[in-house]
Amino acid sequence: MSKRAVLEVIALDLEDAVAAQAGGADRLELVTEMAADGLTPAPATVAAIRAAVDIDLRVMLRVADGFAAGDLDRLVGLAGELREAGADQFVLGFLAEDGGADLTAVERVVDALDGCPWTFHRAIDRAADRDALRKQLADLPGLDTYLTAGAASGVDDGLPTLLAEAAQGGGPGYEQQIMVGGGLRLDHVARLREGGIDAFHIGGAARPAGWQGPVSAEVVAQWRTALDGDAD
């Protein structure tokens, strides 16, 4: 039997967080401003959510749309504020102009996290060379997950890449967990599980009314049931 799959749900506020946990989410990604594909939420929001739920939280460190780091001083300051608010897991990812990892930015922010676990997000799907990026980042402390659709356009196009990377699990640059998100649908799950992928990330898929509406505990529960069924 495969191990239980991780289900991560994007939460924008306290209501989302409570509903996601009630539906069976294992972890939340906390963001704001989905019009910019997810920016850093306010520390007060993080503190309120941390007090209300007992599942893992990963907090976005991103201050501008796109994949450039932007204001590094601000990012480092936010990391400290978020840690004081109770955050102990994070999400980040910065690219340089050449499409490789912006190691200067990533290393500076990771240093501020002082060993906290973190996810390199879908910037990998815009990288010039995914394999090279993985190997650039391989030795950074705390990196344990890549959030990826396998392609910038989403899982439909990225599925072969996801399965190929899963097959390299444990090799140099491939020690981290693959968490699939970005156009993910329930009908993708069986193929991904068969390929050895055991972590899944949903945002809009958890919201029947779209991004203007809240997370639905019932929809999250449907995903939980589907993931658990594919573990049998």
N, C-alpha and C positions, 0 to 999 in steps of 0.2 A: 504494500500500500504506500502511495506517495504521502509525503508529509503534508499537513494542513497548509493551504496557500494563504499568504498574507494578502489582505484586502485593505488598501489605503484609499481614503476618500478626502477630496478637497473640502475644507470648511472655511467659510468666509466670516462666520460669526458664531456666537454661542448656540443659537438655535440649530445651525447646521451640525455643530459638534455633537450635541446631545442626540440628535436624530441619527447621525452616522453610527455612534456607539450603540444605540438601541437596535439598529438594524444588523449589527454584527461586524462592524469594521474593526480591524485590528490596530489601525493607525490612522492619524489625520495628517494631512498637509495643510498648514495654516497659511493663508494668503489674503491679500486684498487686491482690488482693481483688476478683475479678470479681463477688462477691456485692454489691458496692457499685458495679458497673459500671466498675471500673478506677480504682485509686488509684496514687500515686507509689511505685515500687519502691525498695528500699534501694540506696543508692549502691554498696555492695559487690556487689550482684547486677548492677548496670549495668557495673561495672568488669570482672567476670568474663565477662560476655557480650561486652563490647567486645574482650576479649583472645581470645575464642574464634571469633568470626565477623568477616568483612570486608565485610558489606553494611551499608547505612545503618541507624541506630537512631534512633527517635523515642521519647523518654521522656515519660511522662505526668506533668504537674504538676497534681495534684488531691489534696486531703487529706481530703475528706469526700464522702459520697454527696450527690447533687443537683448543682445548677449555680450555687449561690452560692459565692463565692471562699473564704469562711471566713477562716482565720488567714493574713493576707497576709504577716506577718513570717515565718511558718514557710515559706510558699511561696517567698519570696525567698531564704531561707536554704537551702532544698532545691535551688533552681536553682543556687546557687553550689556546693553539695556535689556535685551531679550533674555539673556542668561539670568539677570537679576529678577526678571519676571517669572522665572521658572522653566524656561526653555532649556532643554539639554540635548536636542537633536535638531539638525538643520538641513536645508536644501539650498544649493547654490550651483553656479556654473558660469564661467566667463570665457569668452573666446577672444583671441587676438585678431588683428586685421587679416592675417594670413590663414585664418580658419583653424589654427591650432589652439590648444588651451593657453589662456593667458596665465602662465604660471606665476608671474609676479603678483597678480591680483589674487589668484586662488590661494597661493601660499600665505599671503598676508592675512586674508580672512580666516583661513584654517588655523593659523597661529593664534588668532584671537579666540577660537573655539576651544583651544586647550584640550584636545583629545575627544571632544564630543563627536558622536557618530553623525555622519552627513551623507546626503545623496547628491551626486552630480546629475543635474536635471537634463531636460531635453536639448540643451545646447549641444549635446553629443550628436543629435540628429542633424545639426547644421555644420558639423565639423568637416573640414576638408578631408580628413583621414581618421576614421573612427578608431582603427587599430592603433595608430600612432598616438592619438589622444589618450587612449587607455594606458598605454605604456608611459606616456609623460606623467600621468597622475598616479601610477601604480603604488608608489611608496609613500603617498601622503597619509598622515595619521588621521584615523577616523573615517576614511572613505569606505563605505560598505555596500553602496547601492548605486546603480545607474538607472535613472528613470528614462525610458526610451520607447519610441514607437518603431524603431528600426529604420525610419525614414522621416524626413521633414513633413511629408504629406500625410503620415499616419500609418496605422497598423496594417491596413489593406496592402499598402505597397511595401511595408517594412517587414512583413512576416518572414520571408526567407532569411533576411539578415538576422532577425531575432533568433531564429532556430539555429543558424550557423554559429552565432555567438554563444548560445546556450551550450552547444556541443563542445565549445572550447573551455567550458567552466573549469576553473582551477589552474589553467595555464597562465603564463606571465601576462599580466594586465587584465586577466579575466577571473580573478578571484572574487570579485564583488558580485552581489546578487543582482540579477536583472529584474527590474520592476517594469512591467509593460503598461504604458499609458499613452494616450493620444489617438483618438478615434477608435478606442477599444470597444468592442461589442461582445455580447454574450456568445455569439456564434464563433468568435475567435478562441474561446477559452479551451475547448477540448484539444484543438491542435497544439496550442501553446503548452498545455499541461503534458501532453504526450511528448513534447520536445524537451521536457525537463524544467520548464519555467514555473515558478511557484510564488510569484508576487505580482499583484495587479493593482492598478491605480485608476480611479474613476473620478470625474468631475461633473461635467454636464450630464453624463449618463445616470447620475444619481438624482437628477432634478427634472421631474416630469414637466415643469413649467419653464424650463430653460434657466439661464443664469440669473434671471430676475426673480426666480422662485427659490424656495428652500430645498435642502436635501430632504429626500423622502426616506424615512426609516423602512417603509415597505419595499421600496426599490432596492435599497442596500441589502435587505434581507433576501431578495431574489438573487442578487449576486452572491451572497454568502452561501445560499443553498446550491447554486450552480457550481461554485468553486469546491464546496465540500463533496458534491456528487462526483466531480471529476477526480477527487482524491481516492475514490474507492477502487 
